Amino acid sequence: MTRQDLLSVVQDFESPVYVYNASKIEAQYKRLNNAFKKVKKVKIHYAVKALSNISVLKLLRSLGSGMDTVSIQEVCLALEAGVAPENIIFTPNGVSMEEIERAAGLGVQINIDNLSFLEQFGTKYPEIPVCIRINPHVMAGGNTNISVGHIDSKFGISIHQMPHIKRIVENTNMTINGIHMHTGSDILDIDVFLYASEILFRSAMHFDNLEFIDFGSGFKVPYKEGDIETNIEELGEKLSERFNAFCKTYGKELTLAFEPGKFLVSEAGKFLVNVNVIKQTTSTVFAQVDSGFNHFIRPMLYGSQHTIENISNPKGRERFYSVVGYICETDTFANNRRIAEIREGDVLAFGNAGAYCFTMTSNYNSRYRPAEVLWHKGKAHLIRKRETFKDIIKNQVPVEL
Ligand SMILES: *Cc1c(COP(=O)(O)O)cnc(C)c1O
């Protein structure tokens, strides 16, 4: 998408607005598939929570993707998008047994991540095969906010509890058809990932009826210049070889599964805002935009550094700005960032706005959630209308006091 395309989206649909480039999503999907072309059976389950607009789900489905879901509502969205139940995996954490039963009733693959529910589910439904989520206790990234494989993590069943898992499986006569791990959000070091995979292979040998091994996700995408990105091609080369060797040892052609969110949609997204005010204080120049953490919370929640481009004045002389929002709360998108000269009314584009951006929006300050646009084959398609005042009050029940 060119700057002109982005400006036309703001002209047509106003700001703030999310726009997703379909061809980038497609390219990432193909790139991942291609990296594992030496494995016979590969299944990619897109992590719906990253960006759950149904048109995006349909696009991914049309490419051949399955869906990874973490709530019954996400399961329903995936079904609504036309994804077959057998191509949906439900990997919740800490949800109720009723929710798991509902998902199982819809025919989706269940992934269980605690011993208590493994035993309850196996006792009640020994005929439904389940996948188990293993915690291999490997730290994939450096940031404890996003590493979920380490010792204190709430995710997965500890690898050290394998004897307990086996006892439950034997006692209930249930079938384990897959094992799964999701170690964290940043694979910086492929060797660390391969090390965790070895642990998964070792646990796989404990089960005779496996159909797939799910390696989760954690593919890192670049946010700013100089960022390390997971070398998918190298990972594909190394893991494929190891996976194929494992299948020989295991004696069966298994499916290699992944469930990427960020990798598929992060870079495809841009968030476009308008600059309301330029405010010069004694030490700082603030650019205040028509948004805040109600629309785009990653910089405040995770300290994510998203690129910011002034698409209205790309050739302007660069100056330092603090880009902040209009929320009555500290909502700093960027501190002291070098950006082409910003004037009131300019449109700024945030990069990497595809994953975990719209899905984390709220109505804080009683603002509307933004519109979403899918850019497909040179055309803008509105895929979610901007909210209106009706949405703000629709569930409120006024009482006369
Ligand atoms: C969130 C999540 C993913 C996707 O992670 P990304 O970093 O976006 O690729 C995959 N699997 C599970 C179980 C998740 O919770």
The ligand as an SDF file (V2000), in Angstrom:
LIG
                    3D

 15 15  0  0  0  0  0  0  0  0999 V2000
   -1.4140  -16.0550   21.6530 C   0  0  0  0  0  0  0  0  0  0  0  0
   -1.1420  -17.4380   21.2930 C   0  0  0  0  0  0  0  0  0  0  0  0
   -0.5250  -17.7420   20.0740 C   0  0  0  0  0  0  0  0  0  0  0  0
   -0.0610  -16.6910   19.0850 C   0  0  0  0  0  0  0  0  0  0  0  0
    1.1080  -16.0710   19.4960 O   0  0  0  0  0  0  0  0  0  0  0  0
    1.8430  -15.0220   18.5220 P   0  0  0  0  0  0  0  0  0  0  0  0
    2.9910  -14.5110   19.3130 O   0  0  0  0  0  0  0  0  0  0  0  0
    0.8770  -13.9590   18.1800 O   0  0  0  0  0  0  0  0  0  0  0  0
    2.2650  -15.7510   17.3160 O   0  0  0  0  0  0  0  0  0  0  0  0
   -0.3550  -19.0710   19.7770 C   0  0  0  0  0  0  0  0  0  0  0  0
   -0.7380  -20.0570   20.6160 N   0  0  0  0  0  0  0  0  0  0  0  0
   -1.3260  -19.7910   21.8030 C   0  0  0  0  0  0  0  0  0  0  0  0
   -1.7480  -20.9110   22.6670 C   0  0  0  0  0  0  0  0  0  0  0  0
   -1.5350  -18.4780   22.1750 C   0  0  0  0  0  0  0  0  0  0  0  0
   -2.1080  -18.2390   23.3600 O   0  0  0  0  0  0  0  0  0  0  0  0
  1  2  1  0
  2  3  1  0
  2 14  2  0
  3  4  1  0
  3 10  2  0
  4  5  1  0
  5  6  1  0
  6  7  2  0
  6  8  1  0
  6  9  1  0
 10 11  1  0
 11 12  2  0
 12 13  1  0
 12 14  1  0
 14 15  1  0
M  END
$$$$
